[in-house]
Amino acid sequence: MSSAEIVEGGLQTTVQDYPGRRGMLAQGFFPAGPMDHFAHRAANVLVGNPESAATLEITLGNFRVRFREEATVAVCGAEAPLAVDGEEVGLWESHRVPPGAEISIGIAPVRGFRLYLAVAGGFDVPELFGSRATYTMGALGGHEGRSLQQGDRLPIGAANGDASGRRFRNEAVPAHTRQWEVRAMRGPQATPDFLTEADMETLFGREWTIDRNSNRTGIRLESHKFEWARDSGGIAGGHPSNILDNSYPVGAININGDLPVILGPDGPTAGGFVVAATVIHADFWKIGQFRPVGDTVRFREVSIDEAIDAERALADSLGESNLESS
């Protein structure tokens, strides 16, 4: 069987597939899967895999991997230097690499935070509850439930033909920035019972700084003292952000006291704090590219119909019409 050997694991590199372990919330598992599902899916499209195939999620860069056999690979995501055996090659392109080739990814210097490396055939680690994704909070899935380290070997599945020499058109590659806009829908706990209309105007009307203590579990924002529509949480607790424990949606903008947190794919499945709004799936990929120091985000409120249209547009952008020969 073909395999890849990790030469340098970087800050945090994990095996992820899409959409992860959906349907497991009642058993205590958030889905895991890629923080940036668009870059993950795009890398798979380039090498001829199903969008669901397992890739490597590489945080910030400083990563090296060696392939034992000839392979077709692609890297999508943050802006970072990419090389095959020391020769620089392009992101958002598929490349045929020879046996023994070493792929290296340098540090993303300015914009974006995560990259996704796909190989034709996918990384064939064992499935757990129907997914190969690494769930960092539970230390399960992926490769031994952990980040990859030097010397780890990952099996590679059988490729479906040769998909090398393809790239996404420039206009189809998403722009990375330091000032993000993310679309979200209000609720499930918002006005008028939990927060005031002024609170919601603040949530959707100001720029929020990304806190350095952010990870796959959650993206912390700067603290803010909300007005609240009630004096306390009643039997749920003294602070008005307290509610009786309920399930959390993926992408929840959770308010814990004065601290808003966007729940990531490895977040908690339930808890006792208000969810003022929820990031729509079409924009969820953006939180995977937030840099924990210096980036900001504005939330733009949308309706359910707008969220559905955005999801369709995102899926269309991954189509063959946006690919060309490199």
Residue pairs with C-beta under 8 A, 6 or more apart in sequence:
1 124
1 155
1 156
2 67
2 68
2 69
2 71
2 121
2 155
2 156
3 67
3 68
3 69
3 153
3 154
3 155
3 156
4 65
4 66
4 67
4 68
4 71
4 119
4 123
4 153
4 154
4 156
5 65
5 66
5 68
5 151
5 152
5 153
5 154
6 13
6 64
6 65
6 148
6 149
6 150
6 151
6 152
6 153
6 154
7 64
7 65
7 66
7 102
7 150
8 62
8 63
8 64
8 104
8 150
9 63
9 147
9 148
9 149
9 150
9 152
10 58
10 59
10 60
10 61
10 62
10 63
10 105
11 59
11 60
11 62
12 59
12 147
13 56
13 57
13 58
13 59
13 63
13 147
13 148
14 56
14 57
14 134
14 136
14 142
14 143
14 146
14 147
14 148
15 54
15 55
15 56
15 57
15 123
15 125
15 132
15 133
15 134
15 141
15 142
15 143
15 148
15 154
16 32
16 33
16 34
16 40
16 54
16 55
16 56
16 57
16 116
16 132
16 133
16 134
16 142
17 33
17 34
17 52
17 53
17 54
17 55
17 122
17 131
17 132
17 133
18 33
18 34
18 37
18 40
18 41
18 44
18 51
18 52
19 31
19 33
19 37
19 52
20 31
20 32
20 33
20 34
20 131
20 133
20 135
20 265
21 29
21 31
21 32
21 33
21 128
21 129
21 130
21 131
21 133
21 135
21 141
22 31
24 30
24 31
24 129
25 247
25 269
25 270
28 138
28 269
29 129
29 135
29 138
29 269
30 135
30 137
30 250
30 263
30 265
30 266
30 267
30 268
30 269
31 131
31 133
31 250
31 265
32 131
32 133
32 134
32 135
32 136
32 141
32 265
32 266
33 40
33 131
33 133
33 265
34 40
34 55
34 57
34 114
34 116
34 265
34 285
34 288
35 57
35 114
35 216
35 264
35 265
35 285
35 287
35 288
35 289
36 57
36 77
36 114
36 116
36 285
36 286
36 288
36 289
37 284
37 285
37 288
38 174
38 285
38 314
38 318
39 76
39 77
39 114
39 115
39 116
39 285
39 288
40 51
40 55
40 57
40 76
40 116
40 118
41 51
41 318
42 74
42 76
42 92
42 116
42 168
42 318
43 55
43 74
43 75
43 76
43 77
43 116
43 117
43 118
44 50
44 51
44 52
44 53
44 55
44 118
44 122
45 51
45 318
45 323
46 74
46 76
46 92
46 93
46 94
46 118
46 163
46 166
46 167
46 168
46 323
47 72
47 73
47 74
47 94
47 118
47 119
47 120
47 159
47 163
47 164
48 72
48 120
48 159
48 160
48 161
48 162
48 163
49 118
49 120
49 121
49 122
49 160
50 122
51 318
53 118
53 121
53 122
53 123
53 157
54 122
54 123
54 124
54 125
54 132
54 133
55 116
55 117
55 118
55 119
55 122
55 123
56 63
56 65
56 116
56 117
56 123
56 148
57 114
57 115
57 116
58 77
58 105
58 114
58 115
58 116
58 117
59 113
59 114
60 78
60 80
60 107
60 108
60 113
60 114
61 78
61 80
61 81
61 105
61 106
61 107
61 108
61 115
62 105
62 106
62 107
63 104
63 105
63 115
63 117
64 102
64 103
64 104
64 105
65 102
65 103
65 117
66 100
66 101
66 102
66 103
67 73
67 97
67 99
67 100
67 101
67 103
67 119
67 156
68 99
68 100
69 99
69 156
70 96
70 97
70 98
70 99
71 96
71 97
71 101
71 119
71 120
71 156
71 159
72 94
72 95
72 96
72 97
72 119
72 120
72 159
72 162
72 163
72 164
73 94
73 95
73 97
73 103
73 117
73 118
73 119
73 120
74 92
74 93
74 94
74 95
74 117
74 118
75 82
75 91
75 92
75 103
75 105
75 115
75 116
75 117
75 118
76 91
76 92
76 115
76 116
76 118
76 168
77 91
77 112
77 114
77 115
77 116
77 289
78 108
78 111
78 112
78 113
78 114
78 115
78 176
78 289
79 91
79 108
79 109
79 110
79 111
79 112
79 176
80 91
80 105
80 106
80 107
80 108
80 109
80 112
80 115
81 88
81 105
81 106
82 88
82 89
82 90
82 91
82 103
82 104
82 105
82 106
83 89
83 103
83 104
83 106
84 95
84 97
84 101
84 102
84 103
85 97
85 101
85 102
86 104
89 95
90 167
90 326
91 115
92 167
92 168
92 173
93 166
93 167
93 168
93 326
94 163
94 164
94 165
94 166
94 167
94 326
95 164
95 165
96 162
96 164
96 165
97 103
103 117
105 115
105 117
108 115
110 178
111 176
111 177
111 178
111 289
111 291
112 176
112 289
112 291
113 288
113 289
113 290
113 291
113 292
114 288
114 289
119 156
120 159
120 160
120 162
120 163
121 156
121 157
121 158
121 159
121 160
122 156
122 157
123 132
123 154
123 155
123 156
123 157
124 132
124 154
124 155
124 156
124 157
125 132
125 142
125 143
125 154
125 155
126 132
128 140
128 141
131 141
132 141
132 142
133 141
133 142
134 140
134 141
134 142
134 143
134 145
134 146
134 147
135 141
135 142
135 145
135 266
136 147
136 215
136 216
136 217
136 266
137 217
137 266
137 267
137 268
138 145
139 145
139 146
143 152
143 154
148 154
165 325
165 326
166 323
166 324
166 325
166 326
167 323
167 324
167 325
167 326
168 322
168 323
168 324
169 322
169 323
169 324
171 322
172 317
172 322
174 285
176 289
178 291
178 294
178 295
178 296
179 207
179 295
179 296
179 297
179 298
180 286
180 289
180 290
180 295
180 296
180 297
180 298
181 297
181 298
181 299
181 300
182 279
182 283
182 286
182 287
182 297
182 298
182 299
182 300
183 279
183 280
183 282
183 283
183 299
183 300
183 301
183 302
183 306
183 307
183 310
184 204
184 251
184 253
184 277
184 278
184 279
184 280
184 283
184 299
184 300
184 301
184 302
185 277
185 278
185 280
185 301
185 302
185 303
185 304
185 307
186 200
186 276
186 277
186 301
187 275
187 276
187 277
187 278
188 249
188 275
188 278
189 195
189 243
189 274
189 275
189 276
190 200
190 276
190 277
191 197
191 199
191 200
191 229
192 229
193 229
193 230
194 228
194 229
194 230
194 240
194 243
194 274
194 276
195 203
195 226
195 227
195 228
195 229
195 274
195 276
196 226
196 227
196 228
196 229
198 227
199 226
199 227
199 228
199 229
199 276
200 276
200 301
202 224
202 226
203 253
203 260
203 276
203 277
203 299
204 277
204 298
204 299
204 300
204 301
206 298
207 296
207 297
207 298
208 221
208 222
208 260
208 296
208 297
208 298
208 299
209 221
209 222
209 295
209 296
210 219
210 220
210 221
210 290
210 291
210 292
210 293
210 294
210 295
210 296
210 297
211 219
211 220
211 221
211 222
211 292
212 292
212 293
213 220
213 292
214 220
214 290
214 292
215 264
215 266
216 264
216 265
216 266
217 263
217 264
217 266
217 267
217 268
218 254
218 261
218 262
218 263
218 264
218 267
219 261
219 262
219 264
219 287
219 290
220 259
220 260
220 261
221 259
221 260
221 261
221 262
221 297
223 258
223 259
224 258
224 260
225 258
226 241
226 255
226 258
228 240
228 241
229 240
230 240
231 240
232 238
232 239
232 240
232 242
233 239
233 240
233 241
233 242
233 243
233 272
235 244
236 242
236 243
236 244
236 272
237 272
239 257
240 274
241 255
241 256
241 257
241 273
241 274
242 272
242 273
242 274
243 272
243 273
243 274
244 272
245 270
245 271
245 272
246 270
246 271
246 272
247 269
247 270
248 254
248 263
248 267
248 268
248 269
248 270
248 271
248 275
249 263
249 275
249 278
250 263
250 265
250 267
250 284
251 262
251 263
251 278
251 279
251 280
251 281
251 284
251 287
252 262
252 263
252 267
252 275
252 278
252 279
253 260
253 261
253 262
253 275
253 276
253 277
253 278
253 279
253 299
254 260
254 261
254 262
254 263
254 271
254 273
254 274
254 275
254 276
255 261
255 273
255 274
255 275
255 276
256 273
260 276
262 279
262 287
264 287
277 299
277 301
279 287
279 299
280 302
280 307
280 310
280 311
281 307
281 311
282 307
282 310
282 311
282 313
282 314
283 310
286 297
290 297
302 310
